């Protein structure tokens, strides 16, 4: 059975791509929130250690 979260044109829908999502970043002065396994991560997100089965959410303003 196909995964219902993934469309026939990709996981981001028919008119979006991973690049389009990256380009939708914050405006000047706004901050993106990084959430890992339900907990907000403070500091530089590049320091986040990736783990198997980890759920990462980037919340745009």
N, C-alpha and C positions, 0 to 999 in steps of 0.2 A: 504494500500500500504506500502511495506517495505521501510525503510529509506535507500537510496542508499549509505549513508556514512558508513554504518555498513555492513561488509561482513558477509557471512554465518559462518565464523570461528571467528568472533568477530570484534570489532571496530578498532583493530590495524592491521588487515590483517592476512594472513594465517600463517606467521612465526614469528609473534611478539606478545608480550603481554605487559601489563602495567609494568611488572617487567623488560622486555627487554628494554623498553623505559627509565625506571629509570636508568638502568645500562649504558645507552648511555650518561651519564653525561659528564661534561667538563673534559678536561685533566688538569694537574697541571698548574696553572697560568691563566687558562681561566675562564671566568665568564658567568653564565647563566643570561639572561635578563628576568625579570618578567614584563609582561604587563597585566594590568587589565583594561578592557573596553577601550582599545586603548591608555592608558597612562602608560608609564614606571614607575615602582614602585622602588623607591630608598630605600636602607637600607635592613634590615633583612626581607625576605619574610614571615617568620613565624608570623610577626606582621600584615599581611594583613587581614583585616576583610572581611569575606565572606558574600556576599549578594545574594538574589534570582536573578536569570537570569544574573548573572555576567559572563563575558567572560574573562577567564584567559588564557594567552599564555606564555609558557616557550620557549624562543628562545635560542637554543644551538649554540655555535660558529661554 
